[in-house]
Amino acid sequence: MKLIKSIVRPNKVDDVKDALAKLNIAGMTVTEVRGHGKQKGHTAIYRGKEYNVSLLPKMEVEIVVPDSLADEAIKAIVEAARTGEIGDGRVFVFPVLESHRIRTGEKES
């Protein structure tokens, strides 16, 4: 199994969710996060004063999929989240050794 963590633009979460639903991936965790990559934020003006916004709002989407579905899921996320602009996000992939269903105690490896 693989844990796929994606950092995407907030307005792209629904597109990512829909792309994953087409692969029958329904379970996911979505978290509001803040950060920056190469773009290092931007300058904004508020009440006539200029200030730096260095931590931009992003969304983190986490899914766990079988190894056989990982490449398709990554491709779907990248295609759904891409705008072609700096700040589109990132996808990280981690191995999952096992998981346990709390309700039943069932173990998956």
C-alpha positions in Angstrom: 0.0 0.0 0.0 1.0 3.6 -0.6 0.2 6.8 1.2 -0.1 9.6 -1.3 0.0 13.1 0.1 -0.8 16.0 -2.2 -0.5 19.7 -1.6 -2.8 21.5 -4.0 -4.5 24.9 -4.6 -7.7 25.2 -2.6 -9.7 25.7 -5.8 -8.5 22.4 -7.2 -9.6 20.1 -4.4 -13.0 19.3 -6.0 -11.2 18.5 -9.3 -8.8 16.1 -7.5 -11.7 14.5 -5.6 -13.6 14.0 -8.9 -10.6 12.5 -10.6 -10.0 10.1 -7.8 -13.7 9.1 -7.7 -13.3 8.0 -11.4 -10.7 5.5 -10.1 -13.2 4.4 -7.4 -11.0 6.0 -4.7 -13.5 7.4 -2.2 -11.6 7.5 1.1 -9.5 10.6 1.6 -8.5 13.1 4.2 -8.4 16.8 3.3 -6.7 19.4 5.5 -6.3 23.1 5.2 -2.5 24.0 5.4 -0.3 27.0 4.8 3.1 27.1 3.2 5.2 28.0 0.2 7.6 26.5 -2.2 9.6 28.2 -4.9 7.2 31.1 -5.2 7.9 32.1 -1.6 4.6 34.0 -1.2 3.6 37.3 -2.7 3.2 41.0 -1.8 -0.2 42.4 -1.0 -1.6 45.8 -0.1 -4.0 46.3 2.8 -5.3 49.8 3.7 -2.6 51.4 1.7 0.3 49.5 3.3 2.3 46.9 1.4 3.1 43.6 3.2 4.6 40.2 2.5 2.4 37.1 2.5 4.9 34.3 2.8 2.6 31.4 3.8 0.0 30.8 1.2 -3.2 28.8 1.8 -3.1 25.3 0.4 -5.0 22.0 0.8 -3.5 18.7 1.7 -5.2 15.6 0.3 -4.2 12.2 1.7 -5.2 8.8 0.3 -4.0 5.3 0.9 -4.2 3.0 -2.1 -2.9 -0.5 -3.1 0.4 -0.5 -4.9 -1.2 -1.5 -8.1 -3.3 1.7 -8.1 -0.7 4.2 -7.0 0.6 5.3 -10.4 -2.9 5.9 -11.7 -3.9 7.8 -8.6 -0.8 10.0 -8.9 -1.4 10.7 -12.5 -5.0 11.6 -11.8 -4.0 14.0 -9.0 -1.4 15.7 -11.1 -3.6 16.2 -14.1 -6.6 17.4 -12.0 -4.5 19.9 -9.9 -2.3 21.3 -12.7 -2.8 24.9 -13.9 0.7 25.3 -15.3 1.5 28.2 -12.9 4.0 28.3 -10.0 2.3 27.1 -6.8 0.4 24.2 -8.3 1.6 22.0 -5.5 3.4 18.7 -4.9 2.7 15.0 -4.6 4.6 12.8 -2.0 4.4 9.0 -1.9 5.2 6.9 1.2 5.1 3.1 1.7 2.4 1.9 4.2 3.5 -1.3 6.0 0.1 -2.0 7.5 -3.2 -0.5 8.6 -5.7 -1.4 11.2 -9.5 -0.7 11.1 -10.4 0.6 14.5 -14.0 -0.6 14.5 -13.2 -4.3 13.8 -9.6 -4.6 14.6 -9.0 -5.9 11.1 -5.4 -5.6 9.9 -4.3 -5.0 6.3 -0.7 -5.4 5.0 
